[in-house]
Amino acid sequence: MVQISLERTIAAPAERVFDWLADPANLAAAPLALKAGYAKDSPGHGAGALREVVGVGMWFREEITAYDRPHTYSYLIIRSFPPFNHDGGTLTFTAAKDGTAVDWLTNYTHPAWAGGKLLEAISHRLLRNSFDAILAACAKALEHA
């Protein structure tokens, strides 16, 4: 099981940080992402929303499974290439002395037939760097706005 856990404090109010990170278009801040947004058949934002990310050698379709603005939202990869067995991801937003503390946690595996542990070693590094880049882009967009 791969677990990715990141924390970052962003010098902006929780509502602004939540809205920026909940907007799927901003997932394109990840280095290998080419485009991201709501799926054409998505019912909108909030719980039940569907988002898609297309990147170099990858594609994800995710469902927002919980949405409590501006405190937390959770998502689940429901289809992807390469394939994931995703236990879900959650972003939590907490007031901090210097702004908003963001905790991003996700857990997954890859099926053995799709590369298993070898692919996990690669995807762990790529996804961690991608999440870090997304949080950095959020900070850049909001801290000096």
C-alpha positions as CSV (number, residue, x, y, z in Angstrom):
1,M,0.0,0.0,0.0
2,V,1.3,3.4,-1.0
3,Q,0.5,6.3,1.3
4,I,1.2,9.9,0.3
5,S,0.9,12.5,3.1
6,L,1.7,16.1,2.5
7,E,1.3,19.2,4.7
8,R,1.7,22.8,3.8
9,T,0.6,26.1,5.3
10,I,-0.6,28.7,2.8
11,A,-0.9,32.3,3.9
12,A,-4.5,32.8,2.8
13,P,-8.0,32.3,4.3
14,A,-9.3,28.7,4.4
15,E,-12.2,29.6,2.0
16,R,-9.8,30.8,-0.7
17,V,-7.4,27.9,-0.3
18,F,-10.3,25.4,-0.3
19,D,-11.9,26.9,-3.4
20,W,-8.5,27.0,-5.3
21,L,-7.7,23.4,-4.5
22,A,-11.2,22.1,-5.1
23,D,-11.2,23.6,-8.6
24,P,-10.2,20.7,-10.8
25,A,-8.7,23.0,-13.4
26,N,-5.9,23.8,-10.9
27,L,-4.8,20.2,-10.9
28,A,-3.1,21.1,-14.2
29,A,-0.4,22.8,-12.1
30,A,1.1,19.3,-11.7
31,P,4.2,19.1,-13.9
32,L,3.0,16.1,-16.1
33,A,-0.6,17.2,-16.2
34,L,-1.8,18.4,-19.6
35,K,-5.4,19.3,-18.8
36,A,-7.8,18.9,-15.9
37,G,-11.4,19.9,-15.2
38,Y,-14.9,18.6,-14.5
39,A,-16.0,15.7,-16.6
40,K,-18.6,16.5,-19.3
41,D,-21.1,14.4,-17.4
42,S,-20.3,15.9,-14.0
43,P,-23.3,17.2,-12.0
44,G,-21.3,20.2,-11.0
45,H,-19.1,20.8,-7.9
46,G,-19.4,19.2,-4.5
47,A,-20.1,15.6,-3.5
48,G,-20.8,13.5,-6.6
49,A,-18.8,15.8,-8.9
50,L,-16.7,14.0,-11.5
51,R,-13.3,15.4,-12.5
52,E,-10.7,14.3,-15.0
53,V,-7.0,14.8,-15.3
54,V,-5.1,13.9,-18.5
55,G,-1.3,13.9,-18.4
56,V,1.8,12.4,-19.9
57,G,1.2,8.6,-19.8
58,M,-1.8,8.9,-17.5
59,W,-5.5,9.6,-17.2
60,F,-7.7,9.8,-14.1
61,R,-11.4,10.0,-13.5
62,E,-12.2,10.9,-9.9
63,E,-15.4,11.3,-8.0
64,I,-15.7,13.8,-5.1
65,T,-17.1,11.6,-2.3
66,A,-17.3,14.2,0.5
67,Y,-17.4,18.0,0.4
68,D,-17.5,20.2,3.5
69,R,-16.4,23.7,2.4
70,P,-14.0,25.1,3.7
71,H,-12.9,22.2,6.0
72,T,-12.4,19.1,3.9
73,Y,-13.1,17.2,0.7
74,S,-12.4,13.7,-0.4
75,Y,-12.1,12.0,-3.7
76,L,-11.8,8.5,-5.2
77,I,-10.2,7.4,-8.5
78,I,-12.9,5.5,-10.2
79,R,-11.2,4.9,-13.6
80,S,-7.6,5.4,-14.6
81,F,-4.6,4.6,-16.7
82,P,-2.5,3.2,-15.3
83,P,-5.0,1.3,-13.2
84,F,-5.2,2.2,-9.5
85,N,-6.8,0.4,-6.5
86,H,-7.5,3.7,-4.7
87,D,-8.6,3.8,-1.1
88,G,-9.4,7.5,-1.5
89,G,-7.8,10.8,-0.9
90,T,-8.7,13.6,1.5
91,L,-7.6,17.3,1.8
92,T,-8.2,18.9,5.2
93,F,-8.0,22.6,5.8
94,T,-7.3,24.0,9.3
95,A,-6.8,27.5,10.5
96,A,-3.2,28.1,11.4
97,K,-1.3,31.1,12.8
98,D,0.1,32.0,9.4
99,G,-3.0,31.1,7.2
100,T,-4.4,27.7,6.4
101,A,-2.8,24.4,7.0
102,V,-3.5,21.9,4.3
103,D,-3.1,18.2,4.9
104,W,-3.4,16.0,1.7
105,L,-3.5,12.2,2.3
106,T,-4.1,9.4,-0.2
107,N,-3.6,5.6,-0.3
108,Y,-3.5,3.3,-3.2
109,T,-2.0,0.2,-4.9
110,H,-1.5,-0.8,-8.5
111,P,-2.7,-4.3,-9.5
112,A,0.1,-6.8,-10.0
113,W,-0.8,-7.3,-13.7
114,A,-0.3,-3.5,-14.3
115,G,3.1,-3.3,-12.7
116,G,2.4,-3.7,-9.0
117,K,5.2,-2.8,-6.7
118,L,7.5,-1.6,-9.5
119,L,4.8,0.9,-10.7
120,E,4.1,1.9,-7.1
121,A,7.7,2.9,-6.7
122,I,7.5,5.2,-9.7
123,S,4.0,6.6,-9.2
124,H,4.7,7.4,-5.5
125,R,7.5,9.7,-6.5
126,L,5.6,11.2,-9.4
127,L,2.3,11.8,-7.5
128,R,4.1,13.2,-4.4
129,N,5.9,15.7,-6.6
130,S,2.7,16.5,-8.4
131,F,0.8,17.2,-5.2
132,D,3.7,19.3,-3.9
133,A,3.6,21.3,-7.2
134,I,-0.2,21.8,-6.9
135,L,0.2,23.1,-3.3
136,A,3.1,25.4,-4.3
137,A,1.0,26.8,-7.2
138,C,-1.9,27.4,-4.8
139,A,0.5,29.3,-2.4
140,K,1.9,31.3,-5.3
141,A,-1.6,32.2,-6.6
142,L,-3.1,33.2,-3.2
143,E,-0.3,34.5,-1.0
144,H,0.5,37.5,-3.1
145,A,-2.9,38.2,-4.5
